[in-house]
Amino acid sequence: MQKWSQRSSPKNKSKEEFLATKQITVLEHPAYSPDLAPSDFFLFPKIKEILKGRLFDDIDDIRSNTTAALKAIPQNQFQNCFVG
């Protein structure tokens, strides 16, 4: 998996120079969004795997199938969402 950062972009050097000439402070930001929890990377693929290829009639059908998909994941696997 290739990691990308704005700091590693070739075009970013000229942006940094431009901002420096205008005396604009550039704030550092984390490489990964703090809005995404480790469980998101575990749960979403599991749910997609279980629901893949299914067609749903309405919102209630989606809700009940998603709930069933979550319940189908063994509890002991939830600890995997925090394992790197």
Order of alpha helices (4+ residues) and beta strands (2+ residues): alpha-alpha-alpha
